[in-house]
């Protein structure tokens, strides 16, 4: 839970006296409204009859469904808190926040947009911006149990930490929309993109614990696959010509039939997954068969 500043503790005492709620209950709701960027709150506290939800300008839900007085108290307190948060905010709120826990064992939170964490009612948390600062401001942040992530869509970077120094990954052409950690077994970290569920280990590592990692050299046998996934790359482009004006690749020499067949199988798999069109596949197929 964020630590309150002197002004935050004073506000808690004032609101507790005004609304007839314990200081602990007000603190709980203050954090909940802050997590909801000043416009919503998900709470669970005995002062409010357990769990519930508040949305500014919308409905208020409490476990004691027919207790109108409790609903009014929650709504009034949250409205007061939202106004005070806005008055102490260093930058406007934006984005959204979600959190959930299961049986007190597993927990998960996700936020999108520029989260309004800089507020004078709270003591600045040095761990709030745990990712390398040169990455800038993330488009989305989240956590699941001991794993935290920050996604930077514009620069195609994903920072992940399990409590130590973060690792930074190149997200390539993935548009990440979700994040998860599989329980049990290898407890692998996955994310979802336009290509479905993807294992984090398949992404290139840019840096580990602040140390830049050299790019991984791709095996020659996979060069055709890479060209197929990138329409702007063509391994068979004639980049040099001799004095007679012919390409240096005009007579590449014979290629083993087995290598050609394996390459064709890989290209066929890429076409089935949508990375290659049928026309592109047919073109590569024709080129390969001519080299036998």
C-alpha positions, 0 to 999 in steps of 0.5 A: 500500500502506498505510504501517505504524506503528512498532508495525506494523513491529515486528509484521512483524519478530516474525512474520517471525522466528516463521514463517520468512517475509521481512519483505516477505512478512509485510507483504504478507500483513498488508495482505491480511488487513487488506483482508479485514477480518481474516477472509480474504486474497487474496495473491500473493507469492513467499514463498507460491509465488505467488497464493492465498487464505486464509479464517479457519475455512475452507480455505487455497489456494496455487498449489503445491496439494500443498505441505501445509507451505506451506498450514500456514505460510500458515494459521498466519501469517494466523491470527496476523495476524488476532488482532493486527489485532483487538487493534489495531483501533479499531472492529470489522471489518464488511463485505466487500472484493474486489480484482482486477487484470488484467495489471497494467494495470487494477485494481478493488476493491469494499468493502461495510459499515463498513470497518475502516480505523482500525488502530494498525498502520497510519499513518492515510491522509488520502485514505482518507475522500476524500468530503465528511465531511457525507455520513457513512459509506458503505454501499459504496466501490470503485475502478476504475483512477483512478476512486473512488466511495462510495455512501450508500444512506440519503441517496441520494448517490453521490460520485465522484472521478478524483483531484481534488475529488469530485462528488456525485450524487443517486441518486434511487430507484436501488439501486446494486449495482455500478460500472464504467468502460467502456474505450476510446471515451468511457470513460464511468462506469456503475453497475447498479441495479434498472433495469439498467445506467445511465450516471452522467451521467443522475444530477442533480449535487448538488455539484461540488468542494464547490460546491452546484449548483442543481437543474436546471429540468425542461422543460415538455414533460417534466412529464407524464413526471415525473408518470408516474414519481412516482405521488404527483405529478399535474400535473392536480390541481385545487389552486385553485378560484374562487368558483363552486367550479370548478377553475382548470384546468376549461377548460384550452383546446385543445391541439395534436393533435401535442403530445397524440400526442407525450405519449401516445407518451412515456407508452406508453414509460414503461408498457412500461418498467414505470414506469406501470401500464396503469390509470395510462396509460389514465387519463392517455390519457383526460384528454389526449384530452379536451383536444383 
